[in-house]
Amino acid sequence: MTEECVFCKIARKEIPVDVVYENDNFVCFPDANPRVEGHCLIVPKKHFVNVLDLPGSLGSELLDAIKNVGELKLKEGFEGFNVIQNNGEVAGQVVMHCHFHLLPRKKGDGHEHYCV
């Protein structure tokens, strides 16, 4: 972990957040600038700059985190969700610590499909 990385500080519990979900290697918390209601971030506790740095050995635990958070959001009344991950400034990555956006969706939420 790096000393000044905001997500590393959150993982070390130096910055308090409302934890939505947590397992051994990932923590999920609300996005500080949500794009939609319920927007949260799934972040590895160790510092990895982007998905290329993330070890494949964490893939199963990451998928479990995404599934668990998605299920929580569906239980909260959302109808679906998007998972988005940006790599590098040109791709929209703002915090240089690998993270995944989970955006819960409802019909009529004012956002069209996030197309790829």
N, C-alpha and C positions, 0 to 999 in steps of 0.2 A: 504494500500500500504506500501511497505517497502522502507526505505530510499535509499538503495544501489541498488535495483533491476533496471536493465537497462530498462526493459519494463515499469516499474512504472514511471521512469523518462521520458520516451517517452510519456506516457499517461498524465503526468503532464505538458508536453511541455517544459521540462527542457533540453531535447536533441532534436534538430530539425531533422525531417524526412520529406520526401515527402509523404504526406498522400494520399493513393489511395482511401480510403473510410473511413467514420466515421459515427457512430450513437451514441446514448446516452451511450451505455455500451461497445462498441468495437471500435478499431481503426485498420486500415490495412495500412501497409507500406511495401516497398521492403525489402527483406531479405538482410542482410549485406554480406552474402556469398551464393549467389544464386546457386542452383543446375541446373536450367534451366533459360532461358530468361523469365523475367516477374515474377519470384518466389517472392511471398510476404507472409507476416505473418498477420493473423487475431488474435488480442490480446485483451482480456478483459481489460478494463481500471482499474478495481479493481484487487488487487493481489489475485490470486488463484494459488496454486502450480501446480496442475494438473487437469485433467478433473473430477476426483472424488471430488474435492473441488468446482467445478463450480456448482452453484445452477441451478436446473432444470428450475426455473422461467426465466432464461436467454436463454433457448434453442431456443425459437422462434426467438428472436433477433439475436442470433448467426447464425441460418439458413438463416435469411434474409441477414445478412452480407455476408455469403458464396455465396448465390445466386447472390447478387448484384455485388460482386467482380468477380465472374465467368462470369457474363454477360458482365461486362466491358472488361474482357480479350478476350472474344469471339468477341466483337466489335473491338478490337485492331488487330484482324486477327488470333488469336489462334483458334485451332480446337477442343479443349477439355481441361480438367484440372483434376488434382488429388488433393484430400484434404487428408492430412496426419496429424496425431496428435500423439505425443510420450509422454509416461508417465513413468518417472523415468530414471535414468542414464542408466540402463541396456537396456532400450528400445530406447535409443538414445536422450533422452531429455538433452539438454545442458543448457538452461536457465530455471531455476526452477520457471517459471511463465507460467501458462497454455497458450498455443498458438497453432494455427492451420496453417499448411503450405498449401498454394494454389499454385500448380505448373502448369502453363499453358503449353499446349502441342501442338506441330505441328508434322505432319508426317515428318520423317527424322530428328528429333531434336537430334538424337544421343543417346537417352535413350530408353531402352525397357520399357515395361509396368512395373509399380511398382506393383509387385504381393504380394498378401496376402495369 
